[in-house]
Amino acid sequence: MQPTLVVAITGGSAGIGRATALRLARDGAAVAICARRADRLAVLASEIEAMGGQALPIEADVAREADVDAFVRRTVERFGRLDVMICNAGFGIAGTIDAITPDQMRTLIDVNYLGTYYAARAALPVFRRQGRGHVIIVSSIVGKRGVPYMGAYAATKFAQVGLAECLRSELVGTDIHVSVVFPVSTDTEFFDVMTRETGSHVERALGPRQHVDRVADAIARAIAHPVPEVYPYATARALVWLNALAPGLCDRFVKRYGRRPM
């Protein structure tokens, strides 16, 4: 059966990536998923195939350019095309800038930013040949407005946004779209991974939370109707407006929402 879409998702073994893969597969998309945990990818692929969908699980590290290139190449070989690249892989480390080590910062950049860059870079030649395509970058609301103790992570999320904005303007007038997704705190294993990578317990942030399926639904809508920015938690836009109009006031407002390591 011919899929309605062919979608590649980095960081597809858990969280937003996993939920999005299931959501799109239910809609008839063929889904290529990559992550470092091959066992989890295999479980997800089995779930998708059990519902009648098509899945291609590929073990890959997004911090390795060759892995990401191979992921895109094998997706096209299997399905004949690529319609959407979802750059989703990422993680967080909490702490003040002087507490974050250079090695931790480099790892964040390698995964969160370079992983996004490699994925977009690998997909773009395919999209240009086809004359159409869609790059979707899963950032974070802290890619619009940083919060205390998340400076290193926020820097990589801001970098994703800068990349997307430049790419989007380069592609104006074509049928290649670029969207950035700005979730708020989402119920995934992100917090547990952050605690492990930080090396100490991290406070759970105050403020709004959302279910992972809400983010997956928002991504599905953006694929159907491409838009530059996606806010799964709609009122999060107010934080962006407040920061633009009164950044000093916003500093005081977000102070309560930091994730302080204990």
Summary of the structure (lengths in Angstrom):
residues: 262
radius of gyration: 17.7
end to end distance: 52.4
largest distance: 55.3
contacts: 906
relative contact order: 0.14
helix: 52%
strand: 16%
